[in-house]
């Protein structure tokens, strides 16, 4: 992807728990949630990737969870791939360190 926009929202544990329950059916707080706006197959122009919602209180590394959320917005899913997303996440983090 060459160009895109996203929003990052920092929230408390009660808010991320509510979002996790509403959108994923999991009644528990989590570290990060991603809400895509446009599809990964969008053809031209800058993408409106979506929102990354972070609960810093649940994160060991808020920067890493933002990277994780952005990769989800780019269409990756560690729950269904063969390790590609988490490997890319690690490469990105290595580049940021």
C-alpha positions as CSV (number, residue, x, y, z in Angstrom):
1,X,0.0,0.0,0.0
2,X,1.4,3.4,-1.0
3,X,-1.1,5.8,0.7
4,X,-3.7,5.5,3.3
5,X,-5.3,7.1,6.4
6,X,-6.3,5.7,9.7
7,X,-7.3,6.8,13.2
8,X,-5.9,5.6,16.5
9,X,-8.1,5.9,19.6
10,X,-6.7,5.3,23.1
11,X,-9.4,4.1,25.4
12,X,-9.9,2.7,28.9
13,X,-10.5,-0.9,29.8
14,X,-14.3,-0.5,30.2
15,X,-14.6,1.0,26.7
16,X,-12.5,-1.7,24.9
17,X,-14.4,-4.4,26.8
18,X,-17.7,-2.9,25.5
19,X,-16.4,-2.7,22.0
20,X,-15.0,-6.3,22.2
21,X,-18.4,-7.6,23.4
22,X,-20.4,-5.6,20.8
23,X,-18.2,-6.5,17.8
24,X,-16.6,-9.8,18.6
25,X,-18.9,-11.4,21.2
26,X,-16.1,-11.5,23.8
27,X,-17.1,-10.0,27.1
28,X,-13.5,-9.1,28.2
29,X,-11.0,-6.3,27.7
30,X,-8.3,-6.7,25.1
31,X,-5.3,-4.7,24.0
32,X,-6.3,-3.7,20.5
33,X,-9.2,-3.8,18.1
34,X,-9.3,-2.8,14.4
35,X,-12.3,-1.5,12.5
36,X,-11.7,-1.4,8.7
37,X,-13.4,1.2,6.6
38,X,-12.6,0.2,3.0
39,X,-11.6,-3.1,1.6
40,X,-8.0,-4.3,1.0
41,X,-9.0,-4.7,-2.7
42,X,-9.7,-1.0,-3.3
43,X,-8.3,-0.2,-6.7
44,X,-7.1,3.4,-6.7
45,X,-6.3,6.4,-4.6
46,X,-5.5,6.7,-0.9
47,X,-7.2,4.2,1.3
48,X,-9.3,5.0,4.3
49,X,-8.0,2.1,6.4
50,X,-10.2,2.5,9.4
51,X,-9.7,2.8,13.2
52,X,-7.3,1.1,15.6
53,X,-8.6,1.2,19.2
54,X,-5.9,0.7,21.8
55,X,-6.2,0.1,25.5
56,X,-2.7,1.0,26.9
57,X,-3.6,-0.5,30.3
58,X,-3.9,-3.9,28.6
59,X,-0.8,-3.5,26.3
60,X,2.7,-4.6,27.1
61,X,3.9,-2.3,24.3
62,X,1.3,0.2,22.8
63,X,3.5,0.7,19.7
64,X,3.4,-3.0,18.9
65,X,-0.4,-3.2,19.4
66,X,-0.8,-0.3,17.0
67,X,1.3,-2.1,14.4
68,X,-0.8,-5.2,15.1
69,X,-4.0,-3.3,14.5
70,X,-2.7,-1.6,11.4
71,X,-1.8,-5.0,9.9
72,X,-5.4,-6.1,10.5
73,X,-6.6,-3.0,8.7
74,X,-4.4,-4.0,5.8
75,X,-6.3,-7.3,5.5
76,X,-4.0,-9.6,7.4
77,X,-5.3,-12.1,10.0
78,X,-3.1,-14.1,12.3
79,X,-6.0,-16.3,13.3
80,X,-6.3,-17.7,9.7
81,X,-2.8,-17.3,8.1
82,X,0.2,-19.5,8.5
83,X,2.2,-17.0,10.7
84,X,2.8,-14.4,8.0
85,X,1.1,-11.5,9.9
86,X,3.0,-12.0,13.2
87,X,6.3,-12.5,11.3
88,X,5.7,-9.2,9.5
89,X,4.7,-7.5,12.8
90,X,8.1,-8.6,14.2
91,X,10.0,-7.3,11.2
92,X,8.2,-3.9,11.5
93,X,9.0,-3.8,15.2
94,X,12.6,-4.6,14.6
95,X,12.7,-1.7,12.1
96,X,11.3,0.6,14.8
97,X,13.7,-0.4,17.5
